[in-house]
């Protein structure tokens, strides 16, 4: 197979992969971020402690995460059809891709948010900050480098999931590699696809790591100042208590 013949096959499938992975990543972040934060807030000792809600959400996340993607995709066929009007094609593939990635990203968000210094949360609470303020001003900004790393991991995982989406006629590079590289013994095309995916994943990982490091270093330079201001806000209250005593 010549390069021109390969490119004729590769170009539309590259766009199919980018379309599926891009939309499913956006949906996964939009759904997984609040879900992960909610898991932290409702756990025992959390700001919105609710053990029942936390256990239910945790079980839903665990069951969805433990299910192999190919089975999840088949199980969601009826739901996918009701959402997109079809169970075949790249639009239909976005539904199981996103649903499979939301709990995956949510667990990563949960881990990232738990790493935030509890002293900052207590300081904002002492200043009268409510739960929404703490989430917007403390939890998300402080966990942002880890959240970007988590989003990068999710994006890379979705590229792998998209290969299995070819079973519902979604196309993509993975499907092309199977149909031509494996079934038709076009090994040259298969290795070209492998090389393309390796380069794309490496670039995505590099960009994500660079952004996470840049935010971490910037936060490290500017971090002590806001912490100091927040802690200083508590000092007058402590002094007043001493005077009263």
Secondary structure by P-SEA (a helix, b strand, c coil): ccaaaaaaacaaaaaaaaaaaaaaaaaaaacaaaaaaaaaaaccccccccaaaaaaaaaaaaaaaaccaaaaaaaaaaaaaaaccccccaaaaaaaaaaaaaaaaaaaaaaaaaaccaaaaaaaaaacccaaaaaaccccccaaaaaaaaaaaaaaaaaaaaaaccccccccaaaaaaaccccccaaaaaaaaaaaaaaaaaaaaaaaaaaaaaaaaaaaaccaaaaaaaaaaaaaaaaaaaaac
